[in-house]
Amino acid sequence: MTETVLANARLVLADEVRAGHVVLREGRIAEIGTGAVPSGALDLQGDYLLPGLVELHTDHVEGHLFPRPRVRWNPFAAVIAYDAQIAASGITTVFDSLRVWPDRKAVGVDGDAALIASTVGQAAKAGLLRAEHHVHLRCEVAADGVVEDTEDLLEDFEVRLISLMDHTPGQRQFLSEEHFRSYYKKKSGITDDEMDIIVTERLRAHEMHARSNRARLVATARQRGIVLASHDDATDAHVSEAVGDGVAIAEFPTTERAAASSHAAGIRVLMGAPNLVRGGSHTGNVAAESLARQGVLDILSSDYVPGSLLFAAFDLPRRVETISLPAAVRTVTANPAAAAGLADRGRIAEGLRSDLVRVAVAGEGEAAVPVVRAVWRQGERVS
């Protein structure tokens, strides 16, 4: 019987921080104690012990596969490096957000969802991954062929989450055409003439495909029991549509109204951890801190910076005085786990998976930074 005892820790439990120890046995949390420490325990020297972080939406793997414009890295090497960074950030469960929408004209990236999912699967089968990986498909509803591409992926991979996305000029994240033009011109460096062509194509595609594709994707997700997320909701109409579609997660709502309405309807609101840490959205949309102050922020996602997830969990109580550290930690552990239907993780509780993160805090006050010192997944040290 494999047993590990982690002692002299500040245990971040669901509703309190308590000094104590944890006994890990056969991949599960067997005991949580505050009394005498069993012999042979690993002394955590007063560091925090958190549940392993659960990441629902990160496309960071694309940055490893395409480290520079027009540079495509070895897929296996990219996945291994990505996984190592994920684990080193304290993330033990990650949903790899794979785009089902080739977008080379605007951002220089093809979908490559099948390649990435296949490579992750191969690495996992070989026992080379530190974190547990799940497939999250980001489906652009206005794209011609997105339903067929999604159905092909569903035949080959176990998909746990589908995001319904629409990046058309004048929709959701880009409520104005000028916002779309400005964002993608800065990101890609394309000319005004090239942008004119892209905008015209996007508007035509939206008119032809968006409504029917969304309905078909929703029906497919329902049939297969896949969790649905709605991306970049901005208006009451968007939220009403999400409610009707049975959406469980509102990813990155762009307005306070949409976030509040989603939360009130029982849809969990997910915002970017970089948004919180930076003090605002890099695209000028609603600030995560504002939603936290209103009590409508449920989940944080590292999005494009894996290390931001833990940083935000410790930063949130400093920014919003009504939020405790356990409550902040729930936004990166228990809440995303529950939203994804993973009832066996996300909390330090007897019987749950022994996915844990040892965290020290360097510095004091606003300069304090949480530092990952060790990570265990199902009782095995992985970082």
C-alpha positions as CSV (number, residue, x, y, z in Angstrom):
1,M,0.0,0.0,0.0
2,T,1.5,3.3,-1.1
3,E,1.2,6.1,1.6
4,T,2.5,9.6,1.8
5,V,2.0,12.0,4.7
6,L,2.2,15.7,4.2
7,A,2.6,17.5,7.6
8,N,3.0,20.9,9.1
9,A,1.0,22.5,6.4
10,R,-1.6,25.3,6.2
11,L,-4.4,23.3,4.7
12,V,-6.7,25.4,2.4
13,L,-10.0,23.6,2.9
14,A,-13.4,24.5,1.4
15,D,-14.2,27.2,4.0
16,E,-11.2,27.6,6.2
17,V,-7.4,27.5,6.4
18,R,-6.3,25.1,9.1
19,A,-2.9,23.9,10.3
20,G,-2.6,20.1,10.0
21,H,-1.5,17.1,8.0
22,V,-2.9,15.0,5.1
23,V,-2.4,11.3,4.6
24,L,-2.4,10.2,0.9
25,R,-3.1,6.5,0.2
26,E,-3.6,4.8,-3.1
27,G,-4.2,8.0,-5.0
28,R,-6.8,9.3,-2.6
29,I,-6.9,11.5,0.5
30,A,-7.2,9.0,3.3
31,E,-7.1,11.3,6.3
32,I,-7.0,14.9,7.3
33,G,-5.6,15.5,10.8
34,T,-4.5,18.2,13.3
35,G,-3.1,16.0,16.0
36,A,0.0,13.9,16.3
37,V,1.8,13.5,13.0
38,P,2.5,10.0,11.8
39,S,6.2,9.0,11.5
40,G,7.9,9.4,8.2
41,A,5.9,12.5,7.3
42,L,7.2,15.1,4.8
43,D,7.5,18.4,6.7
44,L,6.0,21.2,4.6
45,Q,7.4,23.8,6.9
46,G,4.2,25.8,7.3
47,D,3.6,26.2,3.5
48,Y,0.1,26.3,2.1
49,L,-1.4,23.0,0.8
50,L,-4.1,23.5,-1.9
51,P,-6.2,21.2,-4.0
52,G,-4.7,20.8,-7.4
53,L,-5.8,23.6,-9.7
54,V,-8.4,22.8,-12.4
55,E,-8.0,24.8,-15.7
56,L,-11.0,24.7,-18.0
57,H,-9.9,27.0,-20.9
58,T,-6.4,27.5,-22.0
59,D,-5.1,27.7,-25.6
60,H,-1.5,28.0,-24.3
61,V,-0.5,24.8,-26.2
62,E,-0.8,26.8,-29.4
63,G,2.0,29.0,-28.3
64,H,4.3,26.0,-27.9
65,L,3.2,24.5,-31.3
66,F,3.6,27.9,-33.0
67,P,6.3,29.8,-31.0
68,R,6.7,32.4,-33.8
69,P,4.7,33.5,-36.8
70,R,5.1,30.9,-39.5
71,V,7.2,28.7,-37.2
72,R,5.7,25.3,-36.4
73,W,7.4,23.3,-33.6
74,N,7.6,19.5,-33.3
75,P,4.2,18.6,-31.9
76,F,5.4,16.0,-29.4
77,A,8.0,18.3,-28.0
78,A,5.5,21.2,-27.9
79,V,3.0,19.1,-25.9
80,I,5.6,17.9,-23.4
81,A,6.9,21.4,-22.8
82,Y,3.3,22.7,-22.5
83,D,2.4,20.0,-20.0
84,A,5.5,20.7,-17.9
85,Q,4.6,24.4,-17.6
86,I,1.0,23.5,-16.7
87,A,2.1,21.2,-13.9
88,A,4.7,23.6,-12.7
89,S,1.9,26.2,-12.3
90,G,0.0,23.9,-9.9
91,I,-2.5,22.8,-12.4
92,T,-3.3,19.0,-12.1
93,T,-6.3,18.9,-14.4
94,V,-6.3,20.9,-17.6
95,F,-8.8,21.2,-20.5
96,D,-6.8,21.8,-23.6
97,S,-8.9,24.3,-25.6
98,L,-8.5,23.4,-29.2
99,R,-9.9,25.6,-32.0
100,V,-12.2,24.1,-34.5
101,W,-11.8,27.0,-36.9
102,P,-8.7,27.5,-39.1
103,D,-7.9,31.2,-38.9
104,R,-4.6,31.6,-40.8
105,K,-5.7,34.9,-42.5
106,A,-6.2,36.8,-39.2
107,V,-4.0,35.2,-36.7
108,G,-1.7,32.9,-38.6
109,V,-2.9,29.7,-36.8
110,D,-4.6,26.6,-38.3
111,G,-6.9,24.5,-36.1
112,D,-4.7,21.5,-35.7
113,A,-7.2,20.2,-33.1
114,A,-6.8,16.6,-34.2
115,L,-3.0,16.8,-34.2
116,I,-2.8,18.3,-30.7
117,A,-5.4,15.9,-29.2
118,S,-3.8,12.9,-30.8
119,T,-0.3,14.0,-29.6
120,V,-1.6,14.6,-26.0
121,G,-3.2,11.2,-26.1
122,Q,0.0,9.5,-27.2
123,A,2.0,11.2,-24.5
124,A,-0.5,10.3,-21.9
125,K,-0.6,6.7,-23.0
126,A,3.2,6.6,-22.7
127,G,3.0,7.9,-19.2
128,L,4.9,11.1,-20.0
129,L,2.4,13.7,-18.9
130,R,2.3,15.3,-15.4
131,A,-1.2,16.8,-15.5
132,E,-4.4,15.1,-16.5
133,H,-5.6,16.4,-19.9
134,H,-9.1,16.7,-21.3
135,V,-10.3,17.9,-24.7
136,H,-12.2,21.2,-24.9
137,L,-13.3,22.2,-28.4
138,R,-13.7,25.9,-29.2
139,C,-16.2,25.9,-32.0
140,E,-16.6,29.0,-34.2
141,V,-20.3,28.8,-35.0
142,A,-20.0,31.1,-38.1
143,A,-17.4,28.9,-39.8
144,D,-18.4,26.8,-42.7
145,G,-17.8,23.1,-41.9
146,V,-17.4,23.6,-38.1
147,V,-20.2,21.0,-37.3
148,E,-18.7,18.4,-39.6
149,D,-15.2,19.0,-38.2
150,T,-16.5,18.8,-34.6
151,E,-18.3,15.5,-35.3
152,D,-15.2,14.0,-36.8
153,L,-13.2,14.9,-33.7
154,L,-16.0,13.5,-31.5
155,E,-15.6,10.1,-33.2
156,D,-11.8,10.0,-32.4
157,F,-11.5,11.7,-29.0
158,E,-13.4,11.9,-25.7
159,V,-14.5,15.5,-25.6
160,R,-15.7,16.9,-22.2
161,L,-16.4,20.5,-23.0
162,I,-17.6,22.5,-26.1
163,S,-17.4,26.3,-26.3
164,L,-19.8,28.1,-28.7
165,M,-17.8,31.0,-30.1
166,D,-18.5,33.8,-32.5
167,H,-15.7,36.2,-33.4
168,T,-17.7,38.0,-36.3
169,P,-17.2,41.7,-36.5
170,G,-20.1,43.3,-34.7
171,Q,-20.8,40.3,-32.4
172,R,-20.0,39.5,-28.8
173,Q,-16.3,40.3,-28.1
174,F,-16.3,42.6,-31.1
175,L,-19.5,44.6,-30.7
176,S,-18.2,47.0,-33.3
177,E,-16.5,46.4,-36.6
178,E,-13.8,48.9,-35.7
179,H,-13.0,47.0,-32.5
180,F,-12.5,43.8,-34.6
181,R,-10.3,45.6,-37.1
182,S,-8.1,47.3,-34.5
183,Y,-7.6,44.1,-32.5
184,Y,-6.6,41.8,-35.4
185,K,-4.5,44.4,-37.2
186,K,-2.4,44.8,-34.1
187,K,-2.2,41.1,-33.6
188,S,-1.4,40.1,-37.2
189,G,0.0,43.1,-38.9
190,I,-2.2,42.7,-42.0
191,T,-3.0,45.6,-44.3
192,D,-6.3,47.5,-44.5
193,D,-7.1,45.9,-47.9
194,E,-6.5,42.4,-46.4
195,M,-8.7,43.3,-43.5
196,D,-11.5,44.5,-45.8
197,I,-11.6,41.1,-47.4
198,I,-11.6,39.3,-44.0
199,V,-14.4,41.4,-42.6
200,T,-16.5,40.9,-45.7
201,E,-15.9,37.1,-45.6
202,R,-16.7,37.0,-41.8
203,L,-20.0,38.9,-42.2
204,R,-21.1,36.7,-45.1
205,A,-20.2,33.5,-43.2
206,H,-22.1,34.6,-40.1
207,E,-25.2,35.3,-42.1
208,M,-25.1,31.9,-43.8
209,H,-24.0,29.6,-41.0
210,A,-24.0,31.0,-37.4
211,R,-27.6,30.2,-36.4
212,S,-27.9,26.7,-37.9
213,N,-24.4,25.7,-36.8
214,R,-25.0,26.7,-33.2
215,A,-28.3,24.8,-33.1
216,R,-26.6,21.7,-34.5
217,L,-23.6,21.9,-32.1
218,V,-26.0,22.3,-29.1
219,A,-28.0,19.2,-30.2
220,T,-24.8,17.2,-30.6
221,A,-23.5,18.2,-27.2
222,R,-26.8,17.3,-25.6
223,Q,-26.9,13.9,-27.3
224,R,-23.4,13.1,-26.1
225,G,-23.7,14.6,-22.6
226,I,-21.0,17.2,-23.2
227,V,-20.8,20.3,-21.1
228,L,-21.5,23.5,-23.0
229,A,-20.0,26.9,-22.6
230,S,-21.0,30.2,-24.2
231,H,-18.2,32.5,-25.1
232,D,-18.1,36.3,-24.9
233,D,-21.7,36.9,-24.1
234,A,-22.5,40.6,-24.1
235,T,-26.3,41.2,-24.0
236,D,-29.5,39.9,-22.4
237,A,-30.3,38.2,-25.7
238,H,-27.0,36.3,-25.6
239,V,-27.7,35.1,-22.0
240,S,-31.3,34.1,-22.9
241,E,-29.9,32.1,-25.8
242,A,-27.4,30.4,-23.5
243,V,-30.1,29.5,-21.0
244,G,-32.2,28.0,-23.7
245,D,-29.3,26.0,-25.0
246,G,-28.5,24.5,-21.6
247,V,-25.2,26.2,-21.3
248,A,-23.3,25.5,-18.0
249,I,-20.5,28.0,-18.2
250,A,-20.3,31.6,-19.4
251,E,-16.8,32.1,-20.6
252,F,-15.4,35.6,-20.5
253,P,-18.7,37.6,-20.6
254,T,-17.8,41.1,-22.0
255,T,-20.2,43.2,-20.0
256,E,-21.3,43.4,-16.3
257,R,-24.9,42.9,-17.3
258,A,-24.2,39.7,-19.2
259,A,-22.2,38.3,-16.3
260,A,-24.8,39.2,-13.7
261,S,-27.6,37.7,-15.8
262,S,-25.7,34.5,-16.4
263,H,-24.9,34.1,-12.7
264,A,-28.5,34.8,-11.7
265,A,-29.6,32.1,-14.2
266,G,-27.3,29.5,-12.6
267,I,-24.7,29.6,-15.3
268,R,-21.2,29.8,-13.8
269,V,-19.3,32.8,-14.8
270,L,-15.6,32.2,-15.9
271,M,-13.2,35.1,-16.3
272,G,-9.5,35.3,-17.1
273,A,-6.9,35.2,-14.3
274,P,-4.7,37.6,-16.4
275,N,-7.6,40.0,-16.4
276,L,-7.7,40.0,-12.6
277,V,-3.9,40.2,-12.1
278,R,-3.5,43.0,-14.6
279,G,-6.4,44.9,-13.2
280,G,-8.5,44.8,-16.4
281,S,-9.2,43.2,-19.8
282,H,-6.5,43.6,-22.4
283,T,-9.3,44.1,-25.0
284,G,-11.1,46.8,-23.0
285,N,-14.0,44.5,-21.8
286,V,-15.3,44.2,-18.3
287,A,-12.8,43.7,-15.5
288,A,-12.8,40.4,-13.5
289,E,-12.3,42.4,-10.3
290,S,-15.5,44.3,-10.9
291,L,-17.4,41.1,-11.2
292,A,-15.8,39.6,-8.1
293,R,-16.9,42.7,-6.1
294,Q,-20.5,42.1,-7.3
295,G,-20.3,38.4,-6.3
296,V,-20.8,37.1,-9.8
297,L,-17.3,35.6,-10.5
298,D,-17.4,31.9,-10.1
299,I,-14.4,30.5,-12.0
300,L,-11.0,31.8,-13.1
301,S,-9.0,30.5,-16.1
302,S,-5.4,31.1,-16.9
303,D,-6.3,31.5,-20.6
304,Y,-2.9,32.4,-22.1
305,V,-0.7,32.5,-18.9
306,P,-0.7,29.2,-16.9
307,G,1.1,30.8,-13.9
308,S,-1.7,33.4,-13.6
309,L,-4.2,30.9,-12.1
310,L,-2.4,30.5,-8.8
311,F,-1.3,34.1,-8.7
312,A,-5.0,35.3,-9.1
313,A,-6.2,33.0,-6.4
314,F,-3.9,34.7,-3.9
315,D,-4.4,38.1,-5.4
316,L,-8.2,38.1,-5.3
317,P,-8.5,38.4,-1.4
318,R,-6.1,41.3,-1.5
319,R,-8.2,43.1,-4.1
320,V,-11.7,42.2,-2.8
321,E,-11.9,42.4,1.0
322,T,-15.1,40.3,1.2
323,I,-13.4,37.3,-0.5
324,S,-11.4,34.9,1.8
325,L,-8.5,32.8,0.6
326,P,-10.6,29.6,0.7
327,A,-13.3,31.3,-1.4
328,A,-10.7,32.5,-3.9
329,V,-9.1,29.1,-4.1
330,R,-12.5,27.6,-4.9
331,T,-12.6,29.6,-8.2
332,V,-9.6,27.7,-9.4
333,T,-10.4,24.3,-7.9
334,A,-13.8,23.2,-6.6
335,N,-15.9,25.5,-8.9
336,P,-14.3,24.5,-12.2
337,A,-14.3,20.9,-11.2
338,A,-18.0,21.0,-10.4
339,A,-18.8,22.9,-13.6
340,A,-17.0,20.2,-15.7
341,G,-18.7,17.3,-13.8
342,L,-15.6,16.2,-12.0
343,A,-16.9,15.3,-8.6
344,D,-13.7,13.5,-7.5
345,R,-11.4,16.5,-7.2
346,G,-11.1,20.2,-6.4
347,R,-11.2,20.0,-2.6
348,I,-9.1,18.7,0.2
349,A,-11.5,16.1,1.6
350,E,-11.3,12.5,2.6
351,G,-12.0,10.1,-0.3
352,L,-11.2,12.6,-3.1
353,R,-8.3,12.4,-5.4
354,S,-5.0,13.4,-3.8
355,D,-4.3,16.2,-6.3
356,L,-2.4,18.7,-4.2
357,V,-0.2,21.8,-4.5
358,R,2.4,23.0,-2.0
359,V,2.7,26.8,-2.2
360,A,5.0,29.2,-0.4
361,V,4.5,32.9,-0.5
362,A,7.5,35.1,-1.3
363,G,7.4,38.7,-0.2
364,E,4.8,40.6,1.7
365,G,1.6,42.7,1.1
366,E,1.0,43.7,-2.5
367,A,4.5,42.4,-3.5
368,A,3.7,38.9,-2.3
369,V,3.9,36.2,-4.9
370,P,2.7,32.6,-4.5
371,V,5.4,30.0,-5.5
372,V,4.7,26.4,-6.4
373,R,7.1,24.2,-4.4
374,A,5.6,20.7,-5.2
375,V,2.7,19.1,-7.0
376,W,1.1,15.7,-6.5
377,R,-1.4,14.1,-8.8
378,Q,-3.2,11.1,-7.4
379,G,-0.6,11.0,-4.7
380,E,2.4,10.9,-7.1
381,R,4.8,13.8,-7.1
382,V,4.8,15.3,-10.6
383,S,6.5,18.6,-10.1
